[in-house]
């Protein structure tokens, strides 16, 4: 709790939101903010940043389904 979870109001709101999202995963639970939540948030943000940079750099080439609907024997739009 405050002041160990943040010194500013913005920090407390951000970390409270993170704990709330973690609690929603366990339906009906409550969670307090801890360092593992912060580490997970930083890891996800770093991964997203790397993935967003990888596509324009050509490191990753996204492939999408051809758009066929074999069950109905016709093409469909994506």
Secondary structure, 3 states (H helix, E strand, C coil): CCCCCCCCHHHHHHHHHHHHHHHHHCCCCCCCCCHHHHHHHHHHHHHHHHHHHHHHHCCCCCCCCCCEECCCCEECCC
